[in-house]
Amino acid sequence: MPAFHYVYILQSIPYPTHFYTGCTTDLPSRVAKHNEGGNPNTAAFRPWSIKTATAFSDPSRADAFERYLKSSSGRSFAKKHL
């Protein structure tokens, strides 16, 4: 069975206007790492909850979607639709 690649958006619980977008093949452990302070970009805003997660079977499509969500038009799309 092929591994899925997840593009996810996290929302800070104490600071609900802060979001983080990332990509991983192991979503539960990646979220746990964010909540443990393992990522310096997200440590100050923890704990985090998953706002959205999308699974891709093609890693290149997952990477492209993550890059899009990190762009200004992608952030606008996510804010409106996700």
N, C-alpha and C positions, 0 to 999 in steps of 0.2 A: 504494500500500500504506500503510495507516494506521500511525502510529508506536505502538509499545507503550509503556506506562508501567509501570516496574518498581518494586515495593516490595521493598526489600532489607534484610537484617540482616547487619551486619558483625560479625566477632569479632576482637578484638585478639589478635595472635599472642603478644606477650610477656606480656600480661595477659589470659588466656583467660576470665576472669569478666566482662570488659567487652565490651559489645555496643553497636551503634549502628544505629538504624533510620532509613531514608530512602526517598525516592521520586525517580525520574529517568526520562528517556527515553533516556539514553545510559549504560548501566551500566558498560561498561569505562572510559570517561573519568571517570566520577564516582568509581569506586573508585581510579583513579590519582590523582585530586585529593586524596582522603582520605589516600592513602599519601605524597603529596608534602607534606603539612602544610597544604593549602589550606583546611581547615576548622578553626577554632580549637577546636571541640568535640571533635574527634577527633585533633588533632595530637599530643597527649601520649601517646597509646596506640598509635601506629603502629609497625609496619605492621599492616594489616588484611587479613583474608581474607573472602570471601563465605561466610556460613553458609547463607543461604537467599535466593532471589530468586524473586518471583512476577510474571508478566507479565499486564497488564490491557490490553484494547483500549479501555476506557472510563476516561478520566482521573478522573472523579468517583468511580468505584468504587475506583480505586487510592488516591486521597486518603483515602477513608473507611477503607480497610483499614490504611493507614499510621497514621491517628489511632487506630484500634482497637488496633494493636500497641503504641502508645505509652501506652495506658491500663494500669492495674494488671491488669485481667482479660486484656487482650491480651498483656501481658508473661508472665503465667502460662501462657496458651495457647501462646505461642511457645516457652517453656522446655520445656513438656511435649511438644509436637507438632512443632516445627520444629527 
